[in-house]
Amino acid sequence: MSKIITGFSAVLVRIRLLADIVILATSHLKNPITSLKVLVIISSKRKTIQGHQRVRKYIKSGNKYFFSDDIPGWPSAAFNGYFTGEIIRASGLKGMRVPLSTVFFAITSKCPMRCKHCYEWNNISQNEYLSIENLKEIIKKIKDFGAYHIQLSGGEPLERMDDLIVLTDYSCEGVDLWLNTSGFGLTLERAISLKKAGLTGAEISLDHWDEYEHNSFRGNEKSFFWVSEAVKNCSEAGILTSLSLCATNTFVSDKNLLKYAELAMKWEVRFIRILEPKEAGRYEGKEISLSMEKIALLEEFFIDSGSPGKVPEYPLISYPGYYQRRIGCLGAGNRYLYIDSKGDIHACPFCQRSAGNAIIDRIEDAVSVLKTIGCHDYKTNISD
């Protein structure tokens, strides 16, 4: 079971964690003054992304502490690798390859849902495009290039449960491995098997606190039930849980956001990820962009969630839309990329124009292409 660390205990964790980062920076840069400058840059970037001046609480799971669901837990080799990448990036060191922070990897095209917002809709099929050996080969390429936080998605990754166990066991050394799932079919037995194989956390999609509304959005009358079961079973197995919300115009209100957070607290979920709807997959060509009023509500909710006055049980919230409007997208090979169920490499799950294939091409070549064309750029030809 995970545990929330606040108050003086959180301050002590923060001091020890920062001390480790200082040691990492000094060992790579050799110069204490340069190290200090780089750490100031990293701190400023963290504040912009997370929206808060400082980390006020941590989630302890096993022997590791977490302050985000997309940063490896500390202390660990994955954490050291992740922050070494941030140090290299901030210092501008020449001749050193900057690793990726996160890779999203769809391991299956199968899914029992018919979600209104499915970004992988055009690839959903009963046929698998990648064998288990293909999956392992891609994971090896990802790790060889440098990535310390990997999120396995689909489709629904639980549709390939046997392969998922094999892949988790194969992948987990030196990285934090998360599962992006609807929760459908995530029994206690499966959760325990995944934990034993090395799974760190599960990001479980919940698009409304109301059961009927969520099931309607997901196109499956059992979806809400399986979300609640998955959260419970993961917690019992020792897997961290995060709820992923697609915040539509019809959902975003003070009432709905509060009820959603209250449900997360009731279920003892430690993280909430808020995603804005994007014109990709099943939403392609539809007018689904959030109004400025809704964006303002989300940003207020996000900032307020980290205030000192919030109860300790309040989840840690990540909201990519917040920092994207301030510093731009971190995808497109900057800090992350997306590999779909055919092995094609994209800027992110919502910017699907192939920059190569992870089976036949090198990750570094695809990253170079992605950095050239950028994210949210559907008009630029890759060959330009």
Buried (B, 14 or more C-beta within 10 A) or exposed (E): EBEBBBEEBBBEBBEEBEEBBBEBBBEBBEEEEBBEBBBEBBBEBBEEBBBBEEBBBBBBBEEBBBBBBBBBBBBBEBBBBBBBBBBBBBBEBEEBEBBBBBBBBBBBBBBBBEBBBBBBBBBBBEEBBBEBEBBBBBBEBBBEBBBBBBBBBBBBBBBBBEBBBBBBBBBBEBBBBBBBBBBBBBBBEBBBBBBEBBBBBBBBBBBBBBBEBBBBBBBBEBBBBBBBBBBBBBBEBBBBBBBBBBBBBEBBEEEBBEBBBEBBBEBBBBBBBBBBBBBBBBBBEEEBEBEEEBBEBBBEBBBBBBEEEBEEBBBBBBBBBBBBEEEEBBBBBBBBBBBBBBBBBBBBBBBBBBBBBBBEBEBBEBBEBBBBBBBBEEEEEEEE
